[in-house]
Amino acid sequence: MGAESSALKSCALKGPPVTLPSGLAVFPAELQDGRVASVFVYKRENEDKVNKAAKHLKTLRHPCLLRFLSCTVEADGIHLVTERVQPLEVALETLSSPEVCAGIYDILLALIFLHDRGHLTHNNVCLSSVFVSEDGHWKLGGMETVCRVPQATPEFLRSIQSVRDPACIPPEETAPEFTTLPELHGHARDAYAFGMLVERLLTDMKGQDALLSFRQALHSALLNPIPQRRPALCTLLSHDFFRNDFLEVVNFLKSLTMKSEEEKTEFFKFLLDRLSCLSEELIASRLVPLLLNQLVFAEPVAVKSFLPHLLGPKKDHGPEETPRLLSPALFRARVVPVLLQLFEVHEEHVRTVLLSHLEAYVEHFTPEQLRTVILPQVLLGLRDTSSSIVAITLHSLAVLVSLLGPEVVVGGQRTKVFKRTAPSFTKTTDLSPEGDRFSQPRTFPMNGLSDAKDTSGDSENFLPSPQVSEEWPDWSEPGEPEGRTVSTQVWPPEPARSPPTDLKVVQTGDDLKHSSLRDAVSPGGGSSGALGEHKAIPTSLPLTEEATPLASSQPQKTSPSPARPPKVSSRERRPKVPSELGLGEEFTIQVKKKLAQDPELDWFADMIPEIKPSGAVLVLPDLRTETVIPNTDGISPGMQFSSKFAAAEMTEAESEGWGDAGELNWGDSSW
């Protein structure tokens, strides 16, 4: 049978066969290289017919004729191997009306090829001679009955009568005077058989104007009892029955290389509108193989106007920026296998189109397909000399990282190169050294004072949280002594609370060394004495400054004043309700004292009281002699001072910065 037969001698049959009306069995099979095929098994006594059919199949090459692969003699008979097909009788129930119309067109083209180019007659055009390939095209088979027109004598026709379908036999062959038809009318026998086949196929199709007109043409022309009045089959190609969107698209794509640039531009510009009228199943099964190939990818108009709608499935939810043609299920079943084949095509324009739309369809590959097919093919682009291929390859690798992971795409042995050091702008500014302990947003008032509001009677709003009590940051300048305590008090004081502490004012001068003032506050909250003329400023809070002495080499004078309670850190103090808090305790702030008072931070610079004597004129004492000071408010009559003691005390207080021991306290018994 030749070299081609020897190369494909081994073939494995797969599945049960399909038996044709003539008794011929058709098996699905698989070749050694993995390709699928069909095997027609003939009996050994029909070897002459098999050889004749194989001869015609090998010499006649046409897209609408059954493609021959090999022919071998096996133990169970003679095997004629062809492309994978199935009989039309089996597939007819699953075909749509556009597919039937396109199939009829395919058989019409095959017969025209035999008549016009081969000068042959088929002699058995019937349903059992037509097969459907995997791509949906109809193929004309049954080539064992083919002969040249002059050889179609009555004797030859009687020899093949056992394999011919009685429905395709024209009426003139039953006449006793039947003779061989002249070559001019050699097509008449096949024209009649084709008319009978089409009439049978159009039975279930619904009526249309073009369909009704085509049926009338069949009865008046092809089924005419007089063979000389049957026209050539090529006259039917221009009928309106074959003018539909599906068939025109198929025919245009088949002859794409013969079209002009203007025709191709017009075709691809409006192709989406024409395909939107067809079913998704028809587009996926018949048009996808014709649209996804190197020729279409080389057309700029197709790449820009049409391919974005095909290279990606429809979205299940939400609007789409780019309308799609196929559902996800059909896309995976029909488009993904074609894309896997295109990734193995090493053509620059094909790879550019595939990678440009990779994000739209990459998630529909299986992980195994991504690792074994897509990723290795994409990595090849990094070695190409084209800058555009390298650039689009790098972009595609970024897409694959999200699906396969960086370990698969760029390999292992990665190290941490970039650290996370970006500042978090969403965090609230925290001035404390241990700012991580505070998670709630904090508000810092002006000059370090919180807004004091009258919340008496509302213990829930007044109760401070543990996060509010905290030590303030170091606002002092270098070299400041520590230990300064500033207490805030609510002014005016509430009647139910204890009276505020004394306000002590110390003044220094050349002649005046010691002076003080005690402002007694009545239990009812009123003030008496010289400070009674000054009213509280609503926007500020009066403070009592209690200074502690600095460390000095000179001995400290102890005072019998009441011992002060030990200071407790704000973190150790448990939260108190307003009824338990002393006046100003909740506002106690630990800060450091400055050597040089900053005018901006001296909150009471403008609040120096004006001291006026209530009765007699205050006589300044002579520090060198003992002096008797007249009686004034709060001073016992006849109190005497020792000039030496006062001078010593002043000298010690001046050297120590006027600490606690140097304060002038008129009620101290040690004086």
C-alpha positions in Angstrom: 0.0 0.0 0.0 3.0 2.3 -0.1 5.3 4.1 2.4 2.5 6.0 4.1 0.7 2.7 4.8 3.8 1.2 6.3 4.4 4.2 8.5 1.0 3.9 10.1 0.7 0.2 10.1 0.0 -0.1 13.8 -3.4 1.3 14.9 -5.3 0.6 18.1 -9.1 0.3 17.9 -10.9 2.2 20.6 -14.6 1.7 21.5 -17.5 -0.1 19.8 -18.0 0.3 16.0 -20.8 2.0 14.1 -22.3 -0.2 11.4 -23.4 1.5 8.2 -26.4 0.3 6.1 -24.1 -1.4 3.7 -22.7 -3.6 6.5 -19.4 -1.6 6.8 -18.1 -1.2 10.4 -16.5 2.1 11.5 -14.2 2.0 14.6 -12.8 4.9 16.5 -9.0 4.4 16.8 -5.7 5.9 18.0 -2.4 6.0 16.1 1.0 5.4 17.6 1.7 9.2 17.7 -1.4 9.8 19.8 -3.6 11.1 16.9 -7.2 10.0 16.7 -8.5 8.3 13.6 -11.3 6.2 12.3 -10.9 2.7 10.8 -13.2 1.2 8.2 -13.1 -2.5 8.4 -13.8 -4.4 5.1 -14.1 -8.1 4.5 -11.3 -9.8 2.7 -13.4 -10.7 -0.3 -13.9 -6.9 -1.0 -10.2 -6.3 -1.4 -10.7 -4.8 -4.9 -13.3 -2.3 -3.7 -11.0 -1.3 -0.8 -8.0 -0.8 -3.1 -10.2 1.3 -5.4 -11.5 3.5 -2.5 -7.9 3.9 -1.1 -6.6 4.9 -4.5 -9.2 7.7 -4.9 -8.8 8.9 -1.4 -5.0 9.2 -1.8 -5.2 11.0 -5.2 -8.1 13.3 -4.5 -7.3 15.9 -2.0 -10.1 18.4 -1.0 -11.2 19.8 2.4 -14.7 18.3 1.9 -13.4 14.8 1.0 -12.5 12.2 3.6 -8.8 12.3 4.3 -6.9 9.1 3.8 -4.2 7.9 6.3 -3.4 4.3 5.7 -4.7 0.9 4.6 -3.5 -2.4 6.0 -4.6 -6.0 6.0 -5.3 -7.5 9.4 -6.6 -10.8 10.7 -10.2 -9.6 11.0 -10.2 -7.9 7.6 -8.9 -4.9 5.6 -8.4 -1.7 7.6 -8.9 1.6 5.9 -7.6 4.3 8.3 -8.9 7.9 7.8 -9.2 11.0 9.9 -11.5 10.8 12.9 -15.1 11.1 11.7 -18.5 9.9 12.6 -21.4 9.0 10.3 -23.9 11.7 9.6 -26.7 9.5 10.6 -25.3 9.5 14.2 -24.5 13.2 14.4 -27.5 14.6 12.6 -29.7 14.9 15.7 -27.2 17.1 17.4 -26.7 19.6 14.6 -28.4 23.0 14.3 -30.0 24.5 11.2 -26.9 26.7 10.3 -24.7 23.6 10.7 -26.9 21.6 8.4 -26.9 24.3 5.9 -23.1 24.6 6.0 -22.9 20.8 5.7 -25.0 20.7 2.6 -22.7 23.4 1.2 -19.6 21.2 2.0 -21.1 18.2 0.1 -22.0 20.5 -2.8 -18.4 21.7 -3.0 -17.1 18.1 -2.9 -19.3 17.0 -5.8 -18.4 20.1 -7.8 -14.7 19.2 -7.3 -15.3 15.7 -8.5 -17.3 16.8 -11.6 -15.3 19.8 -12.7 -11.8 19.0 -11.6 -11.7 15.2 -11.6 -14.2 14.5 -14.3 -15.6 11.8 -12.0 -19.0 10.7 -10.8 -19.6 9.5 -7.3 -22.6 7.3 -8.1 -23.7 6.9 -4.5 -24.5 10.2 -2.9 -26.6 9.3 0.1 -26.7 9.7 3.9 -24.4 6.7 4.6 -21.7 8.3 2.3 -21.4 11.5 4.4 -19.4 11.9 7.6 -18.8 14.6 10.1 -15.3 15.5 11.2 -14.2 16.7 14.6 -14.2 20.3 13.5 -17.8 20.0 12.3 -17.2 19.9 8.6 -19.0 17.3 6.4 -16.9 14.9 4.5 -17.9 12.9 1.4 -16.8 9.3 1.6 -17.8 6.0 0.0 -15.2 6.4 -2.7 -15.4 2.7 -3.7 -18.2 3.6 -6.2 -16.4 6.5 -7.9 -15.5 6.2 -11.5 -14.9 8.4 -14.5 -18.0 9.5 -16.4 -17.4 7.3 -19.5 -16.9 4.3 -17.2 -20.4 4.6 -15.6 -21.9 2.0 -17.9 -25.0 0.0 -17.0 -22.7 -3.0 -16.3 -20.6 -1.0 -13.8 -23.6 0.3 -12.1 -25.1 -3.1 -11.7 -21.8 -4.3 -10.1 -22.0 -1.8 -7.3 -25.7 -2.0 -6.8 -25.2 -3.9 -3.5 -23.6 -0.9 -1.9 -25.7 1.8 -3.4 -28.6 3.4 -1.6 -31.9 2.7 -3.5 -33.1 6.2 -2.8 -30.2 7.8 -4.7 -30.7 5.8 -7.9 -32.3 8.1 -10.6 -35.4 6.9 -12.5 -33.7 6.7 -15.9 -31.5 3.7 -14.7 -34.7 1.6 -14.3 -35.7 2.1 -18.0 -34.8 -0.7 -20.4 -33.3 1.6 -22.9 -30.9 3.1 -20.4 -27.4 3.8 -21.8 -24.3 5.5 -20.7 -24.8 9.2 -20.3 -22.7 11.6 -22.4 -19.9 13.4 -20.6 -21.7 16.7 -20.9 -24.5 15.3 -18.7 -22.3 13.1 -16.5 -23.2 15.1 -13.4 -27.0 14.3 -13.8 -26.8 11.1 -11.7 -25.1 12.8 -8.8 -27.4 15.8 -9.1 -30.4 13.7 -8.7 -28.9 11.8 -5.7 -27.9 15.1 -4.1 -31.4 16.5 -4.5 -32.8 13.5 -2.7 -30.3 13.8 0.1 -31.1 17.5 0.6 -34.8 16.9 0.5 -34.4 14.4 3.4 -32.2 16.7 5.4 -34.5 19.7 5.1 -37.6 17.9 6.3 -37.2 19.0 9.9 -36.1 22.6 9.1 -38.6 25.3 9.7 -39.9 27.3 6.7 -38.0 30.4 5.5 -38.2 32.3 2.3 -34.8 31.1 1.3 -35.6 27.6 2.3 -38.8 27.5 0.4 -37.1 28.9 -2.7 -34.3 26.3 -2.4 -36.8 23.4 -2.2 -38.6 24.6 -5.3 -35.2 24.7 -7.1 -34.5 21.1 -6.0 -37.8 19.8 -7.4 -37.8 21.7 -10.6 -34.1 21.2 -11.5 -32.3 18.5 -9.7 -35.2 16.1 -9.3 -36.3 16.5 -12.9 -36.9 13.0 -14.4 -35.2 14.0 -17.6 -31.4 13.9 -16.9 -30.6 16.4 -19.7 -32.6 19.0 -17.8 -30.7 18.8 -14.6 -28.4 21.7 -14.3 -24.8 21.6 -13.1 -24.4 21.7 -9.3 -22.2 24.8 -9.4 -25.4 26.8 -10.3 -26.6 26.4 -6.7 -23.7 28.1 -5.0 -25.2 31.5 -5.5 -28.6 30.6 -4.1 -29.9 32.7 -1.2 -30.2 29.6 0.9 -26.4 29.6 1.3 -26.3 33.3 2.2 -26.3 33.4 6.0 -23.9 34.9 8.5 -22.4 31.6 9.6 -21.7 30.2 6.2 -20.3 33.5 4.9 -17.9 33.8 7.9 -16.7 30.3 7.4 -16.1 30.8 3.6 -14.3 34.1 4.2 -12.0 32.6 6.8 -11.2 29.6 4.5 -10.1 31.9 1.7 -8.5 34.6 3.9 -5.3 34.6 2.0 -7.0 35.4 -1.3 -8.9 38.5 0.1 -7.7 42.1 -0.4 -6.8 44.4 2.5 -10.0 46.4 2.1 -12.1 43.2 2.3 -10.3 42.0 5.4 -10.7 45.3 7.1 -14.4 45.4 6.4 -14.8 41.8 7.5 -13.1 42.0 10.9 -14.5 45.4 11.6 -18.1 44.1 11.7 -17.4 40.5 12.6 -18.5 40.8 16.2 -21.9 42.1 15.1 -22.4 39.2 12.8 -21.4 36.5 15.3 -23.6 38.0 18.0 -26.6 36.5 16.1 -25.2 33.0 16.3 -25.3 30.5 19.2 -22.3 30.1 21.5 -22.1 26.4 20.7 -21.9 27.1 17.0 -19.2 29.7 17.4 -17.2 27.5 19.8 -17.3 24.3 17.7 -17.0 25.7 14.2 -15.5 29.2 14.3 -12.9 29.1 17.1 -10.5 26.9 15.1 -10.8 29.2 12.1 -10.4 32.4 14.1 -7.6 31.4 16.4 -4.7 30.8 14.0 -1.6 32.5 12.7 -3.3 34.1 9.7 -6.0 35.9 11.8 -3.4 37.0 14.4 -1.4 38.7 11.6 -4.3 41.0 10.7 -4.1 44.3 12.6 -7.8 45.0 12.3 -8.6 41.6 13.8 -6.2 42.0 16.7 -7.7 45.4 17.5 -11.4 45.0 16.8 -12.3 41.4 17.3 -9.8 39.1 19.1 -10.2 40.9 22.5 -13.8 39.7 22.5 -12.8 36.1 21.8 -9.7 35.8 24.0 -11.5 35.7 27.3 -14.8 34.2 28.6 -17.9 36.0 29.9 -18.0 37.1 33.5 -20.6 35.4 35.7 -21.4 38.6 37.7 -21.1 42.3 37.0 -20.8 44.3 33.9 -18.0 43.7 31.4 -15.8 46.4 29.9 -15.2 44.2 26.8 -18.2 42.1 25.6 -17.3 38.4 25.3 -18.7 35.7 23.0 -18.3 32.5 25.0 -19.3 31.3 28.5 -16.6 30.0 30.8 -17.5 26.4 30.3 -17.4 26.6 26.5 -14.2 28.7 26.7 -12.4 26.0 28.7 -13.8 23.2 26.5 -13.1 24.8 23.0 -10.7 27.7 23.3 -8.2 26.5 25.9 -7.0 23.5 23.8 -6.4 25.8 20.8 -4.5 28.3 23.0 -2.2 25.5 24.3 -1.3 24.7 20.7 -0.8 28.3 19.8 1.7 28.8 22.7 3.9 26.2 21.0 4.0 28.4 17.8 7.2 30.4 17.9 6.0 33.4 15.8 6.5 36.9 17.1 3.0 38.2 16.2 1.3 35.2 17.7 3.2 35.4 21.0 2.5 39.1 21.2 -1.2 38.6 20.9 -1.4 35.7 23.3 0.6 37.6 26.0 -1.3 40.8 25.5 -4.5 39.1 26.7 -3.1 36.6 29.1 -4.8 38.1 32.2 -8.2 37.6 30.6 -7.9 33.8 30.2 -4.9 32.5 32.2 -7.0 31.5 35.2 -8.9 29.0 33.0 -5.8 26.8 32.6 -5.3 24.0 35.0 -2.2 24.3 37.4 -0.6 21.4 35.5 -1.1 23.2 32.1 0.4 26.4 33.6 3.5 24.6 34.9 4.2 22.3 32.0 3.1 24.2 29.0 2.4 27.9 29.6 5.3 28.8 31.9 8.1 27.2 29.9 6.9 28.8 26.7 6.6 32.2 28.3 10.1 32.0 29.7 11.5 31.5 26.2 10.6 35.1 25.5 13.3 36.3 27.9 16.0 35.0 25.6 14.6 36.7 22.5 16.4 39.6 20.9 13.1 41.6 20.5 12.7 44.2 23.2 9.0 44.2 22.8 8.8 40.4 23.4 11.0 40.7 26.5 8.9 43.5 27.9 5.6 41.7 27.4 7.1 38.5 28.7 8.1 40.2 32.0 4.6 41.5 32.4 3.2 38.0 31.8 5.5 36.5 34.4 4.1 38.9 36.9 0.6 37.6 36.1 1.8 34.0 36.5 3.4 34.7 39.9 -0.1 35.4 41.4 -1.2 31.9 40.2 1.8 29.7 40.6 3.7 31.5 43.3 7.2 33.1 43.1 8.9 29.8 44.0 7.7 28.2 40.7 8.1 31.3 38.5 11.5 32.7 39.6 12.8 29.7 41.5 13.8 29.2 45.2 16.7 30.4 47.4 15.2 33.9 47.8 16.3 36.2 50.5 14.7 39.2 52.2 16.2 42.3 50.5 13.7 45.0 51.2 12.6 45.8 54.7 9.3 47.3 55.8 10.3 50.7 57.1 7.6 52.9 55.7 6.0 55.1 58.4 2.4 54.5 59.4 0.6 57.8 58.8 -2.6 56.4 60.3 -1.2 56.3 63.8 -1.9 59.1 66.2 1.2 61.1 67.3 2.5 59.7 70.6 4.9 61.7 72.7 5.5 59.2 75.5 8.6 57.0 75.3 6.4 53.9 75.6 3.9 55.0 72.9 3.1 51.4 71.9 1.0 51.0 75.1 -1.5 53.5 74.0 -3.9 52.5 71.2 -6.6 55.0 71.5 -6.3 58.4 69.8 -5.2 61.2 72.2 -5.9 64.9 72.2 -3.1 67.2 73.4 -4.5 70.6 74.7 -2.7 73.9 74.5 0.0 74.5 77.1 -0.5 71.0 78.5 -3.8 71.8 80.2 -6.9 69.6 79.7 -10.2 71.2 79.1 -11.9 71.4 82.5 -15.6 71.0 82.4 -18.1 70.9 85.2 -19.1 67.2 85.3 -20.5 67.1 88.8 -23.3 64.6 89.0 -22.1 62.7 86.0 -19.6 60.2 87.3 -19.5 58.1 84.1 -18.2 60.9 82.0 -15.9 62.2 84.7 -14.2 58.8 85.5 -10.7 58.9 83.9 -9.5 55.9 82.1 -6.1 54.3 82.9 -4.7 55.5 79.6 -5.3 59.1 80.4 -3.1 59.2 83.5 0.5 59.3 82.2 3.8 61.0 82.7 4.3 63.9 80.4 7.5 64.0 78.2 10.6 65.9 79.1 9.9 69.5 78.1 12.8 70.9 80.1 16.1 72.1 78.7 19.4 70.4 79.5 20.6 70.9 83.1 17.2 71.4 84.7 16.7 70.1 88.2 14.0 67.5 88.7 11.4 67.3 91.4 9.2 70.2 90.5 5.5 69.5 91.0 2.7 71.6 89.5 -0.8 71.0 90.7 -3.9 72.3 88.9 -7.0 73.4 90.8 -10.5 74.0 89.6 -11.4 77.7 90.1 -13.7 78.7 91.8 -13.5 75.7 94.2 -16.6 73.6 94.8 -18.3 74.1 98.2 -18.3 70.4 99.1 -14.6 70.0 98.7 -11.7 71.0 101.0 -10.4 74.6 100.8 -7.5 75.1 98.4 -4.0 75.4 99.7 -2.3 78.7 100.4 -0.9 80.8 97.6 2.6 81.7 98.5 4.3 84.6 96.7 8.0 85.3 97.2 9.5 88.6 96.2 13.1 89.7 96.3 14.6 93.2 96.2 17.4 95.3 97.4 15.7 96.5 100.6 12.8 94.0 100.8 14.2 90.6 101.6 11.2 88.7 103.0 7.5 89.1 102.4 4.5 86.8 102.2 0.8 86.8 102.0 -1.7 84.3 103.2 -5.0 84.5 101.5 -7.5 82.8 103.7 -10.4 81.3 101.9 -13.7 81.0 103.7 -15.4 77.6 103.9 -18.2 78.8 101.7 -15.9 79.3 98.8 -15.4 83.0 99.1 -12.1 84.8 99.3 -11.0 87.5 101.8 -8.0 89.8 102.1 -6.1 91.4 99.3 -6.9 88.6 96.9 -10.6 89.1 97.2 -10.4 91.8 94.6 -9.1 89.5 91.9 -11.5 87.3 90.0 -10.8 83.9 88.4 -10.0 83.9 84.7 -12.3 81.4 83.0 -9.8 80.4 80.4 -6.9 79.6 82.8 -6.6 77.6 86.0 -4.7 79.0 89.0 -1.8 76.8 90.1 0.0 76.3 93.4 3.7 76.0 92.8 5.5 74.0 95.4 9.2 74.2 95.1 11.6 71.6 96.6 15.1 72.6 97.7 18.1 71.7 95.6 20.9 69.6 96.8 23.5 71.8 98.6 26.6 71.5 100.7 25.1 73.7 103.4 22.8 72.1 106.0 19.1 72.5 105.5 16.8 74.1 108.1 14.1 71.8 109.1 10.6 73.2 109.4 7.9 71.9 111.7 5.4 72.2 109.0 3.1 69.2 108.5 4.8 66.4 106.7 3.8 66.0 103.1 2.5 62.6 101.9 4.8 60.6 99.6 4.4 61.1 95.9 2.7 58.3 94.1 3.3 57.7 90.4 0.3 58.3 88.2 0.6 54.8 86.9 0.4 53.3 90.4 -2.6 55.4 91.4 -5.9 53.6 90.8 -8.7 55.5 89.1 -11.0 57.3 91.5 -14.5 58.5 91.1 -15.1 62.3 91.4 -16.2 61.9 95.1 -12.9 60.4 96.1 -10.7 62.8 94.3 -9.1 65.8 96.1 -9.3 69.1 94.5 -6.9 69.1 91.5 -5.6 65.5 92.1 -6.8 64.3 88.8 -4.8 67.0 87.1 -1.4 66.5 88.8 1.4 66.6 86.3 5.0 65.7 86.9 7.4 68.1 85.2 10.8 69.6 85.8 11.7 73.0 87.1 13.6 75.4 84.9 16.4 77.5 86.2 15.5 80.4 83.9 11.7 80.9 83.7 10.5 81.1 80.1 8.0 84.0 79.8 5.8 82.0 77.5 5.6 79.1 79.9 5.1 81.4 83.0 1.4 81.0 83.2 1.0 83.4 86.2 3.3 86.1 85.0 0.3 88.5 84.7 -1.3 87.4 88.0 1.1 89.0 90.6 -1.3 90.1 93.4 -1.3 93.7 94.5 -0.6 93.7 98.3 -2.1 96.5 100.3 -1.9 97.0 104.0 -5.3 96.8 105.7 -4.5 99.0 108.7 -1.3 100.6 109.8 1.6 101.3 107.5 4.0 98.4 107.2 7.4 99.4 108.6 10.3 97.7 107.0 12.6 96.2 109.6 16.2 97.2 110.0 18.2 94.0 109.6 21.0 95.3 111.7 18.9 96.0 114.7 16.0 94.4 116.5 12.7 96.0 115.2 9.2 95.8 116.4 6.6 95.5 113.5 3.2 96.9 114.2 0.2 94.6 114.2 -1.2 93.6 110.8 -3.6 91.0 109.6 -2.5 87.6 110.8 0.6 88.9 112.7 0.8 88.7 116.5 1.6 92.0 118.2 5.1 92.5 119.6 6.7 89.9 117.4 10.4 90.6 117.3 13.1 89.5 114.8 16.7 89.0 115.4 18.8 90.9 112.8 21.6 88.3 112.9 19.1 85.4 112.5 17.3 87.1 109.7 20.5 87.9 107.9 21.7 84.3 108.3 18.4 82.9 107.1 18.4 85.2 104.0 21.9 84.3 103.1 21.1 80.6 103.3 17.9 81.0 101.4 19.6 83.0 98.6 22.3 80.4 98.3 19.8 77.5 98.1 17.5 79.1 95.5 14.6 79.8 98.0 13.6 76.2 98.5 11.1 74.9 101.1 13.4 75.8 104.0 13.8 79.4 102.7 10.2 80.3 102.4 8.9 83.0 104.7 6.1 81.5 106.7 4.8 83.9 109.3 3.0 81.1 111.2 6.2 79.0 111.7 7.1 78.7 115.4 10.8 78.3 114.6 10.9 82.0 113.7 
